[in-house]
């Protein structure tokens, strides 16, 4: 029980420190960061309430059942976090209150009829609620991944692929929590506190500088036609004239622009984003992200590594237009099948 009390204090301190840092000390906070700070503050209070279990005679079924009922509300914090990552600005106060209704109904039901039947029904509801959040969140994550790779060349701060291990960890953790709630033990509680600290450490690590992207609808090709003009006959699958994109890349080397977007490229080509997007998907069979990174590596990185093996990889990545060394390495391995260091060694030999 002493170890359990220590873990409760450690968990409360962990969430309190990050809540204060994000909400009070971090400057230029985004809506996402404010949401994350509020979640940290709520989790600090959730952990603090468990200190009651360390009081003499309080670790008993009636108290544990009520803690389970209250802890079930934590599912809303996961919902808010995931929604703010993959559907920025979707989570509003009105929607939050609507989502609270079933949790409030089960809480009131248990207050009026504190039976195991109500707890089992509540557990079943939490089970389905968690899977709905995971399934919807996973689907939206895949949409976000496709969108950013289709529209951005630098995705370091907007990539949502880090949600995959978070989903897995959170799902396993929530299932373990349900089991612990019905078969409580001090040892299981200790592992629970360790798991939530590990989970949120992972979340904070990946999302510290994360910048959610609002997915805009695909523009229509009619947007390029001046008002009042006759609407021409448009092809079913509009695309760019052959060689137009390649000539622009050869002449202006736009791929060296670190934060180049599909919209920037469309403007440079003097056309609509839809035409450019269709060209990548239907002609090149590549995403915008992969195409730009391929040019960076083939035209800048590889020649530089061959001619100047003494250059540091950070310098090569920067000169090639990459925003980070990690992105440079991933793109290089994907294109060549080896790391930049291995390429330099093999090329030298």
C-alpha positions, 0 to 999 in steps of 0.5 A, a space after each residue: 500500500 505504501 508503494 501504491 500511495 507513492 505511485 498515486 503521488 508520482 502520477 499526480 505530480 507528473 500530470 500536474 507538472 506538465 499541466 502547469 508547464 503547458 498552460 502557464 509557462 509555455 508561450 504561443 500555445 495552439 488550441 491543440 496544446 491548450 487541449 493537451 494541457 487541460 487533459 493533463 490537469 484533469 488527469 492530475 485530479 483523477 490521480 489525486 482522488 485515488 489517494 483516498 484508497 490509502 486511508 485506513 479501511 478505504 480499500 473496499 469494494 464500495 469505494 473501489 466501485 465508485 472510483 471505477 464509475 468516476 474513472 470511466 469518465 476518463 474516456 472523454 479525455 482520450 476522445 478529446 485528444 484524438 479528435 483534436 489530432 485528427 479532426 481539429 476544432 471538431 470537439 466543441 463544448 456542445 459536443 462534449 456535453 452530448 458525449 457526457 450524457 451516457 456517462 452521467 446516466 450511468 453515474 446517476 443509475 449507480 447512485 440510485 441502484 448501486 448494484 453489480 448489474 449497473 457496473 457490468 452494463 457500464 463496463 460494456 458501454 465503456 468497451 463499445 465506446 472505446 472501440 468506436 473511438 479507436 475505429 473512428 480515430 484510426 480511419 481519420 488518422 489514415 485520411 490525415 496521413 493520405 492528406 498530408 502526403 498528398 499536399 505537403 513536402 515537410 510533414 515533420 510537425 503534422 505527421 499523425 503516424 505516431 498515433 498507431 502505437 498510441 492506439 495500441 498502448 491505449 487500447 491494451 491499457 483500457 482493457 487492463 483497466 476494466 479487468 483491474 476495476 472488477 478484480 482490484 489489487 494493490 499490485 495491479 493498481 501499481 502497474 496501472 499507474 505505471 502504464 498511464 505514465 508511460 502512455 502519456 509520456 509517449 503522447 507528450 513526446 510525439 505531440 509536443 510540437 505537433 501541429 494539427 492540419 484541417 483537411 480542406 476539401 479538394 477544389 474543383 477545376 471550375 475554380 480556375 475559370 473566370 466568372 462570366 466565361 463559358 464553361 469549357 468541356 472538361 476531361 473526366 480526369 484532368 491532368 497537366 500537359 506532359 513534361 510541364 511539371 518536370 520542366 518547372 522542377 529543372 528550371 526553378 528547383 522548387 524541391 529545395 523549398 523546405 515547406 513546399 506545398 501542393 498549393 505552392 506548386 499549383 500556383 507556380 504552374 499557373 493551374 488548379 491544385 486538382 490538376 496537379 493532384 491528378 497528375 501525381 496520382 494518375 500519371 506519376 503514381 506517387 504522392 506529392 511528398 514522395 515525389 519531392 523527397 525523391 528529387 531532393 535525394 536523387 539530385 542533391 543528396 546522392 551527388 553531395 554524398 559522392 562528391 563530399 563524403 566529409 560533409 555531415 549528414 545534417 548539412 546534407 539534409 539541410 542543403 537537400 531541402 529536408 526539415 530534419 535529419 530523421 526525415 532525410 534518413 527515412 526518405 533515403 532508406 526508402 529510395 535506396 534501401 540503405 542509410 546515408 552512412 551505408 551509401 557513403 561507405 559503399 560508394 567509397 569502396 
